[in-house]
Amino acid sequence: MDKYTLEELKKEISDCIDDDDDILTQFIESDDLRKEISDSELFESIVQKLKKYMFQELWNNETQ
C-alpha cells in the first residue's frame, strides 16, 4: 500500500474530483468539495468530510 503525505492525498482527491462523473459531487459542487478537502488539516477530517458529502447526504435523501 502506498503512503501519502496529507498534501499528496489532498492532490489525489482533487484529481479524483476533476475526473468525477457526479459520484463524489452528487450533493456538493466540485469547487466546494475541493475547498473542504483542501482546508482539512488531518486525515480524519478528510474522511469525515467525504463521508458527510457522499454518504450522509445520500442517506438523508433516501430517508426523506
N, CA and C of each residue as an Amber inpcrd file, in Angstrom:
protein
   192
   0.8430000  -1.1710000   0.0000000   0.0000000   0.0000000   0.0000000
   0.8930000   1.2400000   0.0000000   0.5450000   2.1660000  -0.8520000
   1.3110000   3.4130000  -0.9220000   0.9970000   4.2910000   0.2800000
   1.9850000   5.0710000   0.6550000   1.7910000   6.0430000   1.7250000
   1.8360000   7.4320000   1.1240000   0.9550000   8.2750000   1.5850000
   0.8710000   9.6430000   1.0980000   1.0730000  10.6130000   2.2430000
   1.6930000  11.7360000   1.9420000   1.6310000  12.8410000   2.8840000
   0.2180000  13.4120000   2.7780000  -0.1650000  14.2350000   3.7090000
  -1.5000000  14.8230000   3.6710000  -1.6930000  15.6430000   2.3980000
  -0.6830000  16.3860000   2.0060000  -0.7800000  17.2020000   0.7940000
  -0.8930000  16.3290000  -0.4600000  -0.1650000  15.2310000  -0.4930000
  -0.2830000  14.3160000  -1.6300000  -1.6800000  13.7040000  -1.7040000
  -2.2230000  13.3540000  -0.5580000  -3.5690000  12.8040000  -0.5160000
  -4.5970000  13.8310000  -0.9930000  -4.4630000  15.0470000  -0.5440000
  -5.3660000  16.1120000  -0.9940000  -5.2960000  16.2770000  -2.5100000
  -4.0970000  16.2000000  -3.0530000  -3.9160000  16.3220000  -4.5020000
  -4.5760000  15.1570000  -5.2260000  -4.4140000  13.9590000  -4.7180000
  -5.0410000  12.7810000  -5.3240000  -6.5690000  12.9070000  -5.3000000
  -7.1040000  13.3550000  -4.1910000  -8.5520000  13.5280000  -4.0920000
  -9.0160000  14.6220000  -5.0400000  -8.2670000  15.6980000  -5.1160000
  -8.6060000  16.7710000  -6.0450000  -8.6250000  16.2590000  -7.4890000
  -7.6620000  15.4220000  -7.8380000  -7.6310000  14.8250000  -9.1710000
  -8.8630000  13.9410000  -9.3960000  -9.2560000  13.2120000  -8.3640000
 -10.4590000  12.3770000  -8.4730000 -11.7010000  13.2440000  -8.6630000
 -11.7450000  14.3670000  -7.9960000 -12.8720000  15.2940000  -8.1560000
 -12.8960000  15.8140000  -9.5940000 -11.7350000  16.1200000 -10.1340000
 -11.6550000  16.5860000 -11.5280000 -12.2020000  15.5400000 -12.5050000
 -11.9260000  14.2810000 -12.2180000 -12.3380000  13.1870000 -13.1040000
 -13.7220000  12.6310000 -12.7680000 -14.3410000  13.1990000 -11.7740000
 -15.5970000  12.6730000 -11.2510000 -16.7330000  12.7430000 -12.2730000
 -17.5820000  11.7380000 -12.2110000 -18.7690000  11.6750000 -13.0640000
 -20.0240000  11.7460000 -12.1820000 -20.0700000  12.7770000 -11.3520000
 -21.2140000  13.0490000 -10.4790000 -21.4200000  11.9830000  -9.4040000
 -20.3540000  11.3910000  -8.9520000 -20.4430000  10.4720000  -7.8150000
 -19.9920000  11.2120000  -6.5620000 -18.7670000  11.7030000  -6.5890000
 -18.2690000  12.4940000  -5.4560000 -19.0300000  13.8020000  -5.3150000
 -19.4870000  14.3190000  -6.4110000 -20.0930000  15.6600000  -6.4180000
 -21.6080000  15.6200000  -6.6190000 -22.2130000  14.5360000  -6.2330000
 -23.6540000  14.4150000  -6.3940000 -24.4140000  15.3890000  -5.4990000
 -23.8850000  15.6690000  -4.3120000 -24.5840000  16.5110000  -3.3480000
 -23.8460000  17.7870000  -2.9880000 -22.7120000  18.0120000  -3.6130000
 -21.9190000  19.2120000  -3.3460000 -21.1890000  19.5780000  -4.6410000
 -21.0590000  20.8540000  -4.8840000 -20.3380000  21.3040000  -6.0790000
 -18.8540000  20.9510000  -5.9590000 -18.2450000  20.6830000  -7.0870000
 -16.8450000  20.2550000  -7.0770000 -15.9240000  21.2770000  -6.4220000
 -16.1210000  22.5500000  -6.7000000 -15.2630000  23.5760000  -6.0830000
 -15.4330000  23.6070000  -4.5660000 -16.6480000  23.4050000  -4.1070000
 -16.8990000  23.3960000  -2.6640000 -16.2600000  22.1780000  -2.0040000
 -16.3870000  21.0210000  -2.6330000 -15.7620000  19.8200000  -2.0790000
 -14.2450000  19.9520000  -2.0970000 -13.7150000  20.4550000  -3.1810000
 -12.2660000  20.6520000  -3.2800000 -11.7780000  21.5730000  -2.1570000
 -12.5170000  22.6330000  -1.8620000 -12.1450000  23.5570000  -0.7860000
 -12.2150000  22.8630000   0.5750000 -13.2760000  22.0920000   0.7850000
 -13.4140000  21.3560000   2.0500000 -12.2080000  20.4360000   2.2750000
 -11.8200000  19.7360000   1.2360000 -10.6730000  18.8260000   1.3520000
  -9.3820000  19.6180000   1.5370000  -9.2280000  20.6580000   0.7810000
  -8.0290000  21.4840000   0.8630000  -7.8470000  22.1030000   2.2500000
  -8.9520000  22.4770000   2.8690000  -8.9000000  23.1090000   4.1930000
  -8.6520000  22.1140000   5.3250000  -8.7380000  20.8490000   5.0440000
  -8.5430000  19.8160000   6.0710000  -7.0950000  19.7760000   6.5140000
  -6.9290000  19.6230000   7.8040000  -5.5750000  19.5690000   8.3590000
  -5.2010000  18.1950000   8.9000000  -6.1800000  17.2940000   8.8920000
  -5.9450000  15.9380000   9.3730000  -6.5790000  14.9370000   8.4320000
  -6.0060000  13.7530000   8.3720000  -6.5790000  12.6840000   7.5750000
  -8.0180000  12.4060000   8.0110000  -8.2360000  12.3570000   9.3100000
  -9.5640000  12.0750000   9.8450000 -10.5940000  13.1000000   9.3720000
 -10.1700000  14.3240000   9.2440000 -11.0520000  15.3820000   8.7640000
 -11.4590000  15.1410000   7.3100000 -10.5180000  14.6990000   6.5040000
 -10.8230000  14.3730000   5.1120000 -11.8460000  13.2480000   5.0590000
 -11.6330000  12.2090000   5.8410000 -12.5550000  11.0720000   5.8680000
 -13.9440000  11.5360000   6.3010000 -14.0210000  12.3420000   7.3300000
 -15.3160000  12.8390000   7.8100000 -16.0330000  13.6500000   6.7320000
 -15.3060000  14.4830000   6.0470000 -15.9290000  15.3130000   5.0100000
 -16.3990000  14.4800000   3.8330000 -15.6100000  13.5040000   3.4300000
 -16.0430000  12.6300000   2.3430000 -17.2850000  11.8450000   2.7530000
 -17.2860000  11.3400000   3.9670000 -18.4740000  10.6330000   4.4540000
 -19.6830000  11.5550000   4.4810000 -19.4780000  12.7460000   4.9580000
 -20.5850000  13.7040000   5.0620000 -21.1910000  14.0040000   3.6960000
 -20.3650000  14.3250000   2.7520000 -20.8670000  14.7780000   1.4600000
 -21.2050000  13.6480000   0.5050000 -20.7280000  12.4690000   0.7700000
 -21.0520000  11.3660000  -0.1330000 -22.1000000  10.4420000   0.4770000
 -21.9050000  10.0380000   1.7070000 -22.7670000   9.0220000   2.2780000
 -23.8990000   9.5910000   3.1190000 -23.5940000  10.5650000   3.9390000
 -24.6330000  11.1130000   4.7980000 -25.7130000  11.8070000   3.9790000
 -25.3230000  12.5560000   2.9770000 -26.3090000  13.2310000   2.1410000
 -27.1470000  12.2170000   1.3720000 -26.5210000  11.1590000   0.9180000
 -27.2580000  10.1000000   0.2410000 -28.2730000   9.4830000   1.1960000
 -27.8260000   9.1630000   2.3940000 -28.7160000   8.5980000   3.4060000
 -29.8670000   9.5510000   3.7040000 -29.5640000  10.8320000   3.8690000
 -30.6130000  11.8210000   4.1520000 -31.6500000  11.8650000   3.0350000
 -31.1990000  11.8220000   1.8090000 -32.1170000  11.8740000   0.6710000
 -32.9890000  10.6220000   0.5800000 -32.4370000   9.4820000   0.9270000
 -33.2010000   8.2390000   0.8410000 -34.2300000   8.1110000   1.9710000
 -33.9740000   8.7520000   3.0790000 -34.8870000   8.6230000   4.2150000
 -35.9500000   9.7050000   4.2500000 -35.9220000  10.6050000   3.3060000
 -36.9240000  11.6750000   3.2810000 -38.1610000  11.2470000   2.5430000
